[in-house]
């Protein structure tokens, strides 16, 4: 079964600092990978996704993520964090074969941004 | 302005009561989903539907029921059999329910037990 691990439950960074949120997945075939962001009490918004091709993908709000098959990772990065980036971030993986219609989500990483 | 709407924003349930959460989309998507979110637990799939009049159980369907009578609507009923219903419930939709599609989420409904 597929699974997603986000090792960091909570990360605190200073505004203007760089950010990397970790995501590791467990799945035998080529995965479909997503990063979503959730503000308190709100729904999820898609930041970026990887299906195939270039392993470095660009998303909204200045975020990017790199797919590394050898490490089973899909880490999210941002060079300079803004106070408005404070939120919870979820990595998700979908199967690449067969008729499967569900995403498996990690448990999330809460980001706090200090002024 | 296309999107997914969920109502109400907050819902209170008494012991032994069934409650229904509304989810409506005007994105013309075929597939719709219900997730449950608990603090520190990520999202877990309750039910999903790829087409009208058809739906499948997700990972935690016990104590929940759904219907899909219209393409735009996918209401979720939390029955009295669900012993721990307090959670944040998120509805999502995607174009056709295939694995590579993006799922778009509504704003959520928070269910509290009185």
Interface residues (C-beta under 8 A of the other chain):
Chain A: X4 X9 X32 X34 X36 X41 X42 X43 X44 X45 X46 X49 X51 X90 X92 X94 X95 X96 X97 X98 X100 X101 X102 X103 X105 X106 X107 X108
Chain B: X4 X6 X31 X33 X40 X41 X42 X43 X44 X45 X48 X50 X56 X58 X59 X90 X92 X97 X98 X99 X100 X102 X103 X104 X105 X106 X107 X108 X110
